[in-house]
Amino acid sequence: MWHPTQGEAERTEKLILIQKLNPQEKKQMAAIIHAHKTEQTRDWLDRAVLMALEEKYKGQLAEL
């Protein structure tokens, strides 16, 4: 299990801001933020999705 750090939660919030995620991806990103705020754990698969989306949208994230 994985506990999102503050930095990961902030990066997740930036991903949501770029407005290109599908509804399932948005739901996963919101769950990561919620897990960080409530000190819960998430599956490692969620972290892998976060990392993949960061790579996919790194150009847009750099603009923020």
HELIX and SHEET records of a PDB file:
HELIX    1   1 GLN A    6  LEU A   17  1                                  12    
HELIX    2   2 PRO A   23  LYS A   37  1                                  15    
HELIX    3   3 TRP A   44  LYS A   56  1                                  13    
HELIX    4   4 LYS A   58  GLU A   63  1                                   6    
END                                                                             
